Amino acid sequence: MIPFSDLATQYRLLKEELEPAVLSVLESGQYVLGGEVISFEQDFARFVQARYAVAVNSGTSALHVALLAAGVKPGDEVITVPFTFVATTAAIRYAGATPRFVDVDPGTLTMNPEQLARSITTKTKAVIPVHLYGQPADLDPILDIAHAHQLTVIEDACQAHGARYKGKAVGSIGDFGCFSFYPGKNLGACGEGGLVTTRHEEADHKLRMLRDWGAARKYHHEYLGFNYRMDGIQGAALRVKLRHLESWNKRRSELAARYDVGLNNLGLGHVERAAYGNHVYHLYVIRVRERDRLQSRLQEAGIQTGIHYPVPVHLQPWASALGYRLGQFPIAEEAAATVLSLPLYPEMPDGHVDEVAAVLRRLATEQQRLPLEGHVAGH
Ligand SMILES: *Cc1c(COP(=O)(O)O)cnc(C)c1O
């Protein structure tokens, strides 16, 4: 069997570094926030060259408190894309604001800046581009439009730790950057975790209060805050893993390049790679018309795949109150019907990539041939 990812192997390889770090937290008695979390915030801020970094308990919490620190409130509108993990949009609702969608670019599947320009109203307060699959959204035109309308830019960098846009690390470019350390992300905790970066000193103070019950001084609650604190064990584990992130991202790129070669000439659709950015391959995604049939055939051949994401957010049942209909975001809808994520994780052996490629080649050429054409963005 070729697994989609393999966190247990990563643990075995890191055991010698990880266990003393985690045990030292158990010894210290500092189980929530504490020294390891503070050190992790400093390490991560340095890694992405962000001025401030505030650790929280998930990427979703990061998005929620970033929106609140930006002053987003009920009645405001926040623009994002419908083709993302649900948390991006859910956080906007948690802040009491109204999500407004703009469709994605047909090549990169990230926010289409022209549509953004056309969707701004007097109520728009913020915009959340998503760095999907590890590839930065096209930030320059988004920032230009946002600045012209005094909008806050919150980067959803939950899939893009270490990715760069025109040489700068994502999360250091907009007003805020939100990261998730869910175990399967490029940088994953041994449980849940998240972090917000910001360039604004006041926002840093507010973020620190919001994650810990809205209080700077214990039991004096300036804001209606939350219990969004990071655990000491996660801080310690993340500090260890952060030291490996660059080499893991490099390995992901090597594996992606190996897939590119192995899948060449099969007529598969791809997600375009933009010249402006460095992709960190959180996911390696192909696009095919008969996606569900292909996924079953791969499963039969012992190859696990994923679909990120099968239903765009505007068509999720809970989001029906937002009033969107099928057909309104055709690029996102087509992406949801055609994307397929192949196995990819830093510890994956080269031979597994070759095997996946060989099976896809066989499916494309055998008698009962499975048409693999995805009309989109072939490379
Ligand atoms: C994972 C993810 C989130 C949410 O992060 P959690 O840590 O799971 O709360 C938000 N946005 C995107 C794009 C993600 O991939």
PDBQT file of the ligand as one rigid body, heavy atoms in Angstrom, charges set to zero:
ROOT
HETATM    1  C1  LIG A 401      -5.838  23.580   7.770  1.00  0.00    +0.000 C 
HETATM    2  C2  LIG A 401      -6.384  24.854   7.259  1.00  0.00    +0.000 A 
HETATM    3  C3  LIG A 401      -7.043  25.781   8.091  1.00  0.00    +0.000 A 
HETATM    4  C4  LIG A 401      -7.430  25.475   9.511  1.00  0.00    +0.000 C 
HETATM    5  O1  LIG A 401      -6.407  25.089  10.356  1.00  0.00    +0.000 OA
HETATM    6  P1  LIG A 401      -6.754  24.180  11.643  1.00  0.00    +0.000 P 
HETATM    7  O2  LIG A 401      -5.453  24.181  12.376  1.00  0.00    +0.000 OA
HETATM    8  O3  LIG A 401      -7.169  22.853  11.166  1.00  0.00    +0.000 OA
HETATM    9  O4  LIG A 401      -7.821  24.891  12.403  1.00  0.00    +0.000 OA
HETATM   10  C5  LIG A 401      -7.432  26.975   7.543  1.00  0.00    +0.000 A 
HETATM   11  N1  LIG A 401      -7.225  27.263   6.254  1.00  0.00    +0.000 NA
HETATM   12  C6  LIG A 401      -6.626  26.408   5.416  1.00  0.00    +0.000 A 
HETATM   13  C7  LIG A 401      -6.416  26.796   3.988  1.00  0.00    +0.000 C 
HETATM   14  C8  LIG A 401      -6.192  25.167   5.894  1.00  0.00    +0.000 A 
HETATM   15  O5  LIG A 401      -5.632  24.295   5.042  1.00  0.00    +0.000 OA
ENDROOT
TORSDOF 0
